[in-house]
Amino acid sequence: MYFAVSNSLNAKLKTKKSKLVSLLLDWFSKSARDLPWRRTRDPYAIWVSEIMLQQTQVKTVIPFWNRWLRELPTIEAAAKAPSEKIHKLWEGLGYYTRVRNLQKAAQVIVEKHKGQFPKNFDEVLALPGIGRYTASAICSIAFNQPTPILDGNVIRVLTRIFGIEKNPREKETNRLLWQIAEELVCRAKHAKAAKGKISSRTSRTSREINSCSFLNQSLMELGALVCTPRNPQCLICPVKKVCIAFKENRTEELPNLDKRAAATARHFVAFVIESEGKFFVRQRPEKVVNAHLWEFPNFEINGGKQGAEEIFESAFGFEAAAFQPLRTIKHSITRYRITLETFRVRLSKFPKMPEGIWLAPKEFDSVAFSSAHRQLTKFLT
Ligand code: SF4
């Protein structure tokens, strides 16, 4: 079955891939958004943008990227920065494993590559926190190498354009999509459309030909702005002439993805413990979600029968002088929908506490909190 599908798609690809590449490059050269990381070819800056953009929207990333490059302008600076600093610079972006891997990779580059970001694809792929997509994105954008990219956006664009009906998460269909992405970027390497048409908006620092970079970025851009999951803008789409989903009115059906697992509800209580104007916080341990970030002590209570005061007393071994509800914060981490009920607990004196520190409100900004707990600090004065 795979060969039948593959042959059929290869035949379609042969007839339209040149046209598609040309349409994409032409559109991107005229319409690309002016994003700060598109003004540079520095692989470090591009790498930081790619890591930040994982699971995160462009408009959220821009101020974080600017701040990171200002504070840590080189790979050496990122490699040497204290853990507290990199977490603080990442605070609010979530998925903090990304920033720890970024620093580990910077340290590898300093040790193994004399501080120069490697140009070889396999060496890039070997760095901590860099998978096939990210390695390809960096090599194509920074070095104009014909390395293919495939993420959720590109899968959506390609399955629609080529009318791929099978589930793109299945191994063979996924392999086929990588193959198409590779054919497109290799074809772009020699595309005439890239010559002379790339506007200065998309390449402010260089007029040299960036056709592999632009082809990959055009696929990302089309998926983000035009070929969106719902209500794709087919009528203004630059590739509608070659799109099977548009021609056959099948944009709603493609890509053919499994239904996602339902979200799981989780319920926590958090204690904002106050004594003499200071608040008790502790740091999350290694190897858990939000590791290294600071938070108010909290406990999961799914299905438990104990009330919040009982949980507090059994956790800390002493009674509160005053105990009152503060706020309920709802937020999501991956597929978990979390309800965090918070309580303000006043103590008459500093008790002996397990590991943690006491902070005055003016010191809250000196450490990195997870986002729900950062919200909580805003209610404390
Ligand atoms: Fe997507 Fe519609 Fe463009 Fe096809 S024509 S690529 S479905 S936006």
Boltz pocket constraint, residues with backbone or C-beta under 6 A from the ligand:
constraints:
  - pocket:
      binder: B
      contacts: [[A, 157], [A, 160], [A, 161], [A, 226], [A, 227], [A, 228], [A, 232], [A, 233], [A, 234], [A, 235], [A, 237], [A, 238], [A, 239], [A, 240], [A, 243], [A, 244], [A, 245], [A, 246], [A, 251]]
      max_distance: 6.0
